[in-house]
Amino acid sequence: MILKKEIGKVIDWSKIDKEDYLLAMERSPIKNMEIKILLQNALTDKINDREVYMKGIDASYHYEGYNMYKVEDLKNN
């Protein structure tokens, strides 16, 4: 929400590889440039795009190891 409010952008989490993200997070207390670049390269101005938002939820579950369902599979037909 801070990114959305302050710079009019959000992170498109579908553009961030899980392993790259986890490694960058692990190293960030020592050197945070890697995580900054990773996140900066995934910024989008699609701040009200439902698909970007829902893919972010999917990515969050993927990063945590929960891959049973995807948001798109749960849509009402």
C-alpha positions in Angstrom: 0.0 0.0 0.0 2.9 2.4 0.7 4.2 1.9 -2.9 0.8 2.4 -4.3 0.2 5.6 -2.3 3.6 7.1 -2.5 4.8 6.3 -6.1 1.7 5.0 -7.9 3.2 1.5 -8.4 2.9 -2.0 -7.0 5.1 -5.1 -7.3 4.0 -7.7 -9.8 5.0 -10.7 -7.8 4.6 -13.0 -10.8 7.8 -11.4 -12.2 9.9 -12.5 -9.2 11.4 -16.0 -9.1 10.9 -17.7 -5.8 14.5 -18.8 -5.3 15.9 -15.4 -6.3 13.5 -13.7 -3.9 14.3 -16.0 -1.0 18.1 -15.8 -1.6 17.9 -12.0 -1.8 15.9 -11.8 1.4 18.4 -14.1 3.2 21.2 -11.8 2.2 19.4 -8.5 2.7 20.5 -7.8 6.3 24.1 -7.8 5.1 23.6 -6.1 1.7 20.1 -5.0 0.6 20.9 -3.9 -3.0 20.0 -7.3 -4.4 16.5 -7.2 -3.0 16.0 -3.6 -4.0 16.9 -4.3 -7.6 14.8 -7.4 -7.7 11.7 -5.5 -6.4 12.4 -2.5 -8.5 12.5 -4.6 -11.7 9.1 -6.0 -10.9 7.3 -2.6 -10.3 4.2 -1.9 -12.4 1.9 1.0 -12.7 -1.1 -1.4 -12.9 -2.1 -0.4 -9.4 -5.8 -1.3 -9.8 -5.4 -4.4 -11.9 -7.2 -7.4 -10.3 -5.0 -9.9 -12.1 -1.8 -8.4 -10.7 -3.3 -8.5 -7.3 -4.5 -12.1 -7.5 -1.2 -13.2 -9.0 0.5 -11.6 -6.0 -1.6 -13.8 -3.7 -0.6 -16.9 -5.7 3.1 -15.9 -5.5 2.8 -15.5 -1.8 1.4 -19.0 -1.4 4.0 -20.4 -3.8 6.8 -18.8 -1.8 5.5 -20.5 1.3 5.2 -23.8 -0.4 1.4 -24.0 -0.8 0.7 -24.9 -4.4 -2.5 -26.9 -4.2 -4.8 -24.2 -5.7 -4.4 -21.1 -7.8 -6.7 -18.1 -7.4 -7.8 -18.5 -11.0 -9.0 -22.1 -10.3 -11.2 -20.8 -7.5 -13.2 -18.3 -9.6 -16.9 -18.7 -9.9 -18.0 -19.8 -13.3 
